[in-house]
Amino acid sequence: MISYDFPLNERVRTLLRLEDLYAKLLCFIERSTATDHQAALSVLFEILEVASRSDLKSELLQELERQKRQLSALRNNPEISEQALDTVLDEIESASSGVLNMGGKVGQHLRENEWLMSIKQRAGIPGGTCEFDLPSYHHWLQQDAILRRNYLMACLTPMLPIRNSLAIILKLLRESGKTHHYTAEQGNFQQMHCGRVAQMLRVSLDKSLPCVPEVGANKYMLNIRFIAADYVAKSALYSQTVAFNLTFCSL
């Protein structure tokens, strides 16, 4: 199966973007070539841009606190494992403390680094980070991989509390919904929301099917169109019957 997450508000959209960027960054850092570490810096700059919203930290803290209150209310419930509940609450508490201990705006330590900001400025120009544009950057890329990796981790570490917090929130969000099985006739599926309020939709289908979902949703109607996965021709509706799973996720 392959799953597609479709955010239904800006907050979840931001968290999903950051989740994707953090995963890419950590992957590139773990590798050893200069090209990988050059890609890591580019992704780091993307995280800096996405996380620059002044209210990101407060939104994460508010959501973590809300989840802590809701989960704490489940104590003494015979259907809930106390050990599992304590583990999640400890993770939430640790994530909250990490965000609270972050000083200033997210990524402020990067903005104060003139060398990094000079690279970021040139990175916005196609081909702008060539060695003749940034000789000091070229020098850094020729250093030992361990040195580069340690530098990148030093840049990333102050922003890891954001990643830890959004990971918990998205995990709880994904696990919050009940999954239903549906069939899209001739690639089309429609459903009235019937009063359901969701923050994210998850659509899962067999990865061998040559189509991808395209979701349109508002508070009244959900519409899913399955588009043929043609990587050359213009996109067109996949006109076959598609079996898929749908989950309404809401915290």
N, C-alpha and C positions, 0 to 999 in steps of 0.2 A: 504493500500500500504506500501511496504518497499522500502527504497531508499538506493542505494550503491554509494558512491563517489569513483571515480578512478582518482587519480592525474596523470598528464602526465609530470610533471617535479619535480625536487628535492625540489624546494622551496615550492610548494603546498603540497608535501608529508610531509615536516617538519611541516607545519602549521596544517595539519590534525592530525598528531601525537600529537602535543602539545594541540590541542583542546580537543582530547580524554583524555589526561592525566590530564588536568586542571579540566575537568568535573568529572573525577573519584576522584581526590584529594578533591574537594569541597564536594562531596557526602560523602566521608569517614570522613572528618573533622566534618560535621554536626552530625554524629552519635556519640554515647556515649561510646561504649565498648572499652576496651584496644586493642582488636584485630583489630577493625576498625581504631584506631589511629596508630597502628603498620603498617597497610596497607597504611595509609595516608603517613607515612614517606617513605615507599618504593616507592610510586608514586612520592613523592617530589624529591627523588633521580633520578628517571627516567627523570623528567622534567629538572633537573640540567644537565643531560647528553645530552639530545636532544637540549636544549637551549644553550649549551656551545659554539656553533659556534660563532666565533668572529664577523661575519658579519650579524648576525640575527637582531640586533638593527638597523643597517644602512639600511638593506633591508626593514624592516617594515616602517621606516621613509620615504624612497624613494617611496614606494608604496602608503602610506597614502598621501604624497604630490601630487603624480600623480593623485590619485582619487580626491583630493581636487580641482586640476586645472580642471579636466574634468567635475566635477559636477558644479563648479562655472560657467562654460561656458553655463550651461543650464538655467541660470537666464533669466527671461522675456520670457521664452518659455511658450506659453499658455497651452500646454499639461502637464506641470509640476506644481505640487503644491509647491508654494513658502515656505509654512510652513513646508512641509515634507522635502524639500531640505535644509532649514535652520537647521532642526533637525539633519540630517545626517552630514552636514558640521560642526555643533557644536560637534558632537560625534567624528568626525575625528580630529578636533582641540584639543579636550580634550585628545584623545588617543596619539596624537603626543607629546603634552606637557608632558604627563606621561612618555613616553619613553625617551624624551630628559632629563628629570630630574633624570633618573636612573644613578647612579654613577658607573663607572667601568663596569666590565664584568657581564653579567647576572648571578645571584646567587653567586656573590663574597662573600656576607655576610655569606652564608652557608659554603663556602670553608674555611673561616677563623674561623669557629666554630669547635674546635678540638673534642668536644664531638660528634657532628653530623657526622664528618668525620670518627670517629672511628666506629660508627654504620654502615655507608655506606660501609666501608671496609669489615666489618664482614658480611654485608648483601649479598655480592657477593659469600659467601660460603654457600652451602646448609645446612640449620639448624644452621648457624653460629651466630644467635642472641639469642641463648638460655640464660637463666638467669645466668648460670655458666660461660658463655663467656663474658657477658656484665651486671654485677650486677647493675651498675648505670642506665642502660636502663630498667632493670627489676623494679628498684625502681620508675622510672618515669612512667612506665605503671601502677603502682599501685596507682598513685595519682588520685585526683578527676578529673572527666571528663572535668569540666570547665577549670581547670588549664592546662590540656593537649591541649584542644581546643584552648585556648588563645596562648599557645606556638606555635602551628602549624600555626595559623593565623599570628603570628608575623614573622614566617619564610616565609610564602607565600606572605604577603602584598607587600614587595619590588619588587616582580616579577609579580604582577597583571597588571601593564601597558602592559606587553607582551601579556597577555591573552586578555585584552581589545582591543588591536590593531589587533590581529589576528582574533578576533571575528568579527570586522567590515569588515576586508578584505574578510574573508570567506563568510560573509553574502552578500556582494556585488557580490562576485564571483558566488555564488549559484543563485542569482537573475538575473544574466547577460544574461543567455541563454534562447532561445526559445525551448519549449518542443515539441517533435514530437512523434507520436504513430507509433510503428512498430510491426511486427510479425516475430518471429524466427521459421522457419519451421524445424521440427525435432531437435530443440534445437540449431540451428546454424543461425547466422546472420552476413552478411558481407556488408560493404559499403565503397565506395571510399570516401576519405575525401573531394574531390571536392574543394580543396583550403582552406577549413576551418581550422583555427588554434585555438586549444582549450588548456586550461591549466588543465581542469578537465572535466570528463564525469560523468553524473548522470544517473544511470539506476534504474528505478522504476517499480515494478511489484506487483501483488497481493500477499500478505504475505502468503496466503493459498497454493500457488503453491510450490510443494516440490522440488524446484531447486534454485540454486544461480548462478549469472552471473560470468563469467571469461572473462576478457577483455584483448585483445592484440591490441595495436594501435601504428602506426607510422604516418609519414606525408603523406603517400600514402593510407593506408588501415586501416580500423577498423574492427576487428573481435570479435564477442561476442559469446561465447559458454555457454550454460546453463547446469550446472552440477547437477546431482541428489543430493539432500540433504540427503544423507544416512550417518548417524553418526557412523555406524559400519563397513560396507563393504568398499572396495576400491572405490574411486570416479569414476563415469562413466557418459557419456553424457546422459542428459535427452532428450529422443527421441520424446517428444510430442511437439506440437505447443505451443509457449509461446508468449503471448501478453505483451508488455512492453512499457514504455515511455523512451525516450532518450533525454538528454539535453547536448548540448555542451556549457560549461561555459568558458568564457574568459573575463578578465578585460581589 
